[in-house]
Amino acid sequence: MEEQDRHYMEQALRLARRALGQTRPNPLVGCLLVREGRVVGKGYHRQAGGPHAEVWALQQAAEQARGATAYVTLEPCSHFGRTPPCADALLRAGVVRVVAALEDPNPQVAGRGLQRLRDAGVAVQVGLCREQAEQLNRPFLSWIGRGRPWVTVKMAASLDGKTATMTGESQWITGPAARRRVQRMRAEQDAVLTGIGTVLADNPRLNSRLPGGRDPVRVVVDSGLRTPLQAAIVTSSAQAPLWIACCESVAKERRAVWQEWERLGRVAIIPCRATTEGRVDLLDLLQKLAQREIGSLLVEAGARLNGGLFAAGLVDSLALFLAPCLLGGEGAAGLLAGVGVAHLADAWRLTDWRMLPVGEDLLLEGRVVRQCLPD
């Protein structure tokens, strides 16, 4: 039975992944209805405000849902939000068993959906494929549990760790396949973050240019509110808005320049606390992004902002593209700036990592941990 249950839950997880980047701020959820060894209904949550995964599956199954087992990647909801409770829908349909990968950490649910099912006599099992489900919904779990987005830093460098040549030339270190992969990554994220230095040096758009790809919210860390009105990130036809994070004191002085853009809904200014150095407090910014329902954040920035995020302990995962070339140069830009670590035992390390070929380049992905090693 367990092997069969795992087979169906893995199908539900694959269904849930279809909506990557589409459900903000809701989690990714897949549901499979199985009766007498046959899948009679399946569905996934496609966008916030739309039907939940269980509803799609029940609509497909119709009367065949009676006596079925429901495999759901997250606990069925028990409250009225934008849609009615899914736990009640499963009960009305006559589902007799529910297998859930995770309890919903949302305080409005938090086990109540599963308890409602148990109280009605439904057999409930929780925890199957828990690790895969947690990985799938890291952004949602971070947003609910930590009050900040799950932060992935994307970098591209030569084999000797250089992000540009001695003259500052950086486009393009990696090849076309890697750049297409980055476009896909953007489409799967709630927001993409960069710094004013990158805006001024590279004039990026930071949208997703894949056919059918959605644009993430673009966020610029700009302590002094120096982003030019004519910058590509401002004037591009991206579907998502641009948010500019600056220090609170600067916002009062320079916000008037952006009044028309703000009125049109194209730009939002986010005043943040300032550090003692007069820069945007990055933790304060991430918390403000969470308040705006950002659960996943892709960072495409320069060495200073990357270094600041690492130093503040705000990086959760890394996506490092390595080009098969060597650039050299003592003054050539590297991946991280800032003070760094004094001892190897204090280094940031990757866990659960994997290395993938992407065209002519390599992609190293993994979770970032700050774990002191024994002497």
Buried (B, 14 or more C-beta within 10 A) or exposed (E): EEEEBBEBBBBBBBBBEEBBBBBBBBBBBBBBBBBEEEBBBBBBBBEBEBBBBBBBBBBBBEEBBEEBBBBBBBBBBBBEBEBBBBBBBBBEBEBBBBBBBBBBBBEEBBBBBBBBBEEEEBEBBBEBBBEBBEEBBBBBBBBBEEEBBBBBBBBBBBEEBBBBBEEEEBEEBBBEBBBBBBEBBBBBBBBBBBBBBBBEBBEBBBBBEEEEBBBBBBBBBBBBBBBEEEBBBBBBEBEBBBBBBBBBEBBEEBBEEBEEBBEEEBBBBBBBBBBEEEBBBBBBBBBBBBEBBBBBBBBBBBBBBBBBBBBBEBBBBBBBBBBEBEBEEEEBBBBBBBEEEEEEEEEBBBEEBEEEEBBEBBBBBBBBEEEEEEE
